[in-house]
Amino acid sequence: MNPTPQASEKLDAIRLMQFIFKWKKQLIYIGIGSLLVSFVFTLPVFMKPMFKAQTIIYPVNLQTYSKETATEQMVQLLNSEDVRMKLVNAFDLYSHYDIDSTGNYPRFEMMKRLEENISVSKTEFESIEISIIDEEPKTAAAMCDSILSFVDKKAISLVRVRAQEVVTIVKKQMDDKKAEVDSLENAIKEIRTKYGITEFENMVEGFSREYYHAVATGGANSKLETTRKNLEEKGGEYVLLKEILWKVRGEYTTYKLSFEQALMDTKKEMKFHNVISKATPPERKDSPKRTLIMLMFTLGVMLFALVVIIYQEYYKNRFDKELNS
């Protein structure tokens, strides 16, 4: 059984500082070398600077489909593939991003790149922040403006599609109701023509006076009897048809107004956003963060070097002792 190492052989802070002091020159050289290497490889020739343009908007005029808010719907539209492909075509992004459009998965690669370069997020004030990064500051700003134009076109197309569906449905309802109106009007016209009934209430009042006067004087004739009979048999039907016609005409008018509004919606032009902060070409790059990269690279290399020194000075000797014991 191997003996347990003594306390003096344990790796503690004092022994670690001894190792660092012993190898201080090498660590300094490694640190300087790491800084130089990271400085070279973070130059623009190796890591191209990227510029971020930002715009902030409020959504307006959107018709929500369910419980989603207008802001949430706008975020979905901005993230839609249709809008982003219009951006791709407008700025020839396959060439701009050096993506082979004839490769195996060009669309997948393009969507992945756009996902990396375009950020759409809802703020705490229900506005939307759009950030686009690109190698060219003017291109980044122009893409911000263009994506807003494309999302407006996408939104208006949805409005028109929905409006066209309403036009089709309401037109059928309106036509059915118009046919019902025509049918009622024809039935009323027939009663007026065949039975001589026009304005029933006024007609009854006048006829009653004339009829009872004629009866009292013994002068009732066949014409008055025919009128009385027509009023008794068709008067109630006439009144009912008039009431139904009034109701159906009101329903027809409602459908007609809805139809005209939907028809206007299929042709309307509108914007679906208000710009709070307009995108401008950024003056300073957003990435890469050279100082941070150089610092992290140098610290990482020095940490690795320290691990190697500890192994060489402490664990290697222990392993050798255990193997030789």
Summary of the structure (lengths in Angstrom):
residues: 325
radius of gyration: 43.3
end to end distance: 9.8
largest distance: 150.9
contacts: 854
relative contact order: 0.15
helix: 69%
strand: 9%
